[in-house]
Every structure is written in C-alpha cells, then in structure tokens.
Amino acid sequence: MRLKDLKNWAIAQLQHLTQLPAPSNVSPQTLKIEVDVLLQSALELTKEQLIIKSNDEIDRAIIEKFQLLISRRAKSEPVAYIIGKKEFYKRTFIVNNSVLIPRPETEILVELALKNFTKMTKDFYLLDVGTGSGAIVLSIIDELREKFGQEYLKSGEIHAVDISDKALNIARKNSDNLQLSQYVKFYNSDLLNQIKINKNRTLILIVANPPYIMESVPLPSHVGLYEPYLALRAGADGLDIIRRLLAELLEYLQAGAKLIMEIGEEQEDGITKILQSYKIGNFEFVRDYSEKTRFLLI
Ligand SMILES: C[S@@+](CC[C@H](N)C(=O)[O-])C[C@H]1O[C@@H](n2cnc3c(N)ncnc32)[C@H](O)[C@@H]1O
C-alpha cells in the first residue's frame, strides 16, 4: 500500500470521531493532523518526509504497527498517549495515562510565573503543586537556565509535589530528558504535607494546576476514559483541592509568598469567597486566550 492510500484509509477508519457529540468530537481538519502525527510516529518520519514520500510503498510490518495506533485512536484514546509525548512551551514531554496531557492554556501559567523572576530574585523558592508530567516546573526552570544561567538556578530551591508515584516517575523522566534533574526535587506529598517551604527567600513562588472539575460535569470521552481521575476531579463544586491548598498556604501568603494557580472558568466567585474568609484582598484573576477566567494570582 502507498503512504497516501494508508493515510486515506486511516481517515476513513476515524471518521466517527468527527461525528461524536461535542465536546468529544474532533474537526475534520484536526483528524487529518492527528493521522499525520500517528503516521510520523509509526514510520519515524518528519512532517516534510511524509509529504515527499507520499507515493512510496509501505512495508507490511509498518502498516500493521500503524493499524494498531489507529485502532487505539478509534476508541477515543488521545494521540499524545498513543505516541507517548506532547509538546508544551517549546519542549517535548513524555506522557502516559498516569499524567494529565499538558494543555496549551497552561502555557499562560508558565508565562505568568516567569514574569516574577529577575536577576535580583536569585535565591528564590519555587514550588509546583500537582506537578503531573512536570510540564510547568520544568518549563520554568529551563527558561530560567536559558535566560540567567546555571548558577542562578543553583542559588534557588525548587520543589515539585504530586500525590501519584506514577506521575512522579514521568516527571523525573522528563527532568532527566531535559537535563534539569540537578535543579529540582520531586516529592510524593498530599499537597504540602511532605515538604517544607523555605520562608527565608527573596521570592517564594507557588505554581499549581490542581484538579478542579466538578464531579457532576460530564467529560469528553478522550478525557474521561483515559486521563487520570486524580488529575481532574475535585469534589461536588470542584474546589476540594483548591480549598485545602489555600488553607495550607495561608501562613506563607500572609508572609508575602506568591501563588499562581490555574482554576476552572466558573470558579472565580467560589474562590473569591474563600479568600475573603481569610481576609486576603491582594489577588486578581487572569483570563485565557478565549477570555475565560482561568488563573488566580495572589
Ligand atoms: C490537573 S493535573 C496537573 C498536571 C500538570 N501540573 C499540568 O499542568 O499538566 C493535577 C495533578 O495534581 C495531582 N494531585 C491531585 N491531588 C493531589 C494532592 N492532594 N496532592 C498533590 N498532588 C495532587 C494529580 O496527581 C495530577 O498530577
């Protein structure tokens, strides 16, 4: 079979994904992109090579390998899990179904975090709560290394926690791949219970993308069937983890620590009430590219 025929076959096999009810469906354009990505993975080719070789005959063994990938996608498994990686903030992260697939909107959180670092914030303390694949903390560290160099990073103290050992294994692999392991310590911790935040630092910055989805909200099939429950759900109002985290962080926030946290688009009021009950007034909400309130800054 020629490569271009294999591609058409795959698109036909996955047509049903375009007809699923929203938000489980994919657009016809996205489907074509996904098939290309799966072809690149099975054939170990670049995007450009796929175009050049579109009339080439493909080996039987490779066709079978590709068919296996397509059968996984046909059952709604996300492409990132099938190929085992995802691009985030200019870097490639290993992912599997123990970690949330890093989302493009979370890149805004990285941007917001980076704004806090200057040459003067050398001896900073940085903590990532619910690190998952490590996408947030490792992107921040790698950017800081590029901008300020290794010595700057070594003067800081960087911790990342997750309650899932399987997620932490992936985060450690990603830190090895990016050659960042010497700068960050990973802990299995239920929020802050296994770590000590160093209060004697010029900047204390906590970043978090906690689970924040309400139990009652239905999830698209590619999310609900494949992504870890622990990474998504947070009780009846989706605030269970955020409520606990804010309580645990209170003494540090009162002492001047900063928090940048991704939140659900409808959680502004709920979070405002929690902060008011703690008499914290110095906070703001930031919107994402589609104008939805998605980040809390304290
Ligand atoms: C929404 S995911 C975020 C993953 C990653 N930071 C990202 O942005 O792609 C939330 C993460 O929090 C972790 N988590 C859930 N409950 C936790 C808890 N009580 N303490 C620490 N981590 C927790 C989950 O295992 C998951 O990896």
The ligand as an SDF file (V2000), in Angstrom:
LIG
                    3D

 27 29  0  0  0  0  0  0  0  0999 V2000
   -4.5970   18.9550   36.5620 C   0  0  0  0  0  0  0  0  0  0  0  0
   -3.2280   17.8870   36.8870 S   0  0  0  0  0  0  0  0  0  0  0  0
   -1.8820   18.9860   36.5050 C   0  0  0  0  0  0  0  0  0  0  0  0
   -0.6540   18.2950   35.9900 C   0  0  0  0  0  0  0  0  0  0  0  0
    0.4320   19.2630   35.4840 C   0  0  0  0  0  0  0  0  0  0  0  0
    0.8320   20.1770   36.5180 N   0  0  0  0  0  0  0  0  0  0  0  0
   -0.0540   20.0350   34.2630 C   0  0  0  0  0  0  0  0  0  0  0  0
   -0.3970   21.2140   34.4200 O   0  0  0  0  0  0  0  0  0  0  0  0
   -0.1000   19.4740   33.1600 O   0  0  0  0  0  0  0  0  0  0  0  0
   -3.2580   17.8330   38.6510 C   0  0  0  0  0  0  0  0  0  0  0  0
   -2.1730   16.9780   39.3290 C   0  0  0  0  0  0  0  0  0  0  0  0
   -2.3680   17.0920   40.7500 O   0  0  0  0  0  0  0  0  0  0  0  0
   -2.1140   15.8340   41.3380 C   0  0  0  0  0  0  0  0  0  0  0  0
   -2.8350   15.7910   42.6200 N   0  0  0  0  0  0  0  0  0  0  0  0
   -4.1550   15.5310   42.8530 C   0  0  0  0  0  0  0  0  0  0  0  0
   -4.4310   15.6040   44.1490 N   0  0  0  0  0  0  0  0  0  0  0  0
   -3.2760   15.9210   44.7850 C   0  0  0  0  0  0  0  0  0  0  0  0
   -2.9120   16.1410   46.1520 C   0  0  0  0  0  0  0  0  0  0  0  0
   -3.8200   16.0420   47.1300 N   0  0  0  0  0  0  0  0  0  0  0  0
   -1.6290   16.4450   46.4280 N   0  0  0  0  0  0  0  0  0  0  0  0
   -0.7070   16.5450   45.4410 C   0  0  0  0  0  0  0  0  0  0  0  0
   -0.9820   16.3570   44.1340 N   0  0  0  0  0  0  0  0  0  0  0  0
   -2.2560   16.0490   43.8010 C   0  0  0  0  0  0  0  0  0  0  0  0
   -2.5910   14.8190   40.3100 C   0  0  0  0  0  0  0  0  0  0  0  0
   -1.9950   13.5620   40.5060 O   0  0  0  0  0  0  0  0  0  0  0  0
   -2.1920   15.5000   38.9990 C   0  0  0  0  0  0  0  0  0  0  0  0
   -0.9180   15.0800   38.5810 O   0  0  0  0  0  0  0  0  0  0  0  0
  1  2  1  0
  2  3  1  0
  2 10  1  0
  3  4  1  0
  4  5  1  0
  5  6  1  0
  5  7  1  0
  7  8  2  0
  7  9  1  0
 10 11  1  0
 11 12  1  0
 11 26  1  0
 12 13  1  0
 13 14  1  0
 13 24  1  0
 14 15  1  0
 14 23  1  0
 15 16  2  0
 16 17  1  0
 17 18  1  0
 17 23  2  0
 18 19  1  0
 18 20  2  0
 20 21  1  0
 21 22  2  0
 22 23  1  0
 24 25  1  0
 24 26  1  0
 26 27  1  0
M  CHG  2   2   1   9  -1
M  END
$$$$
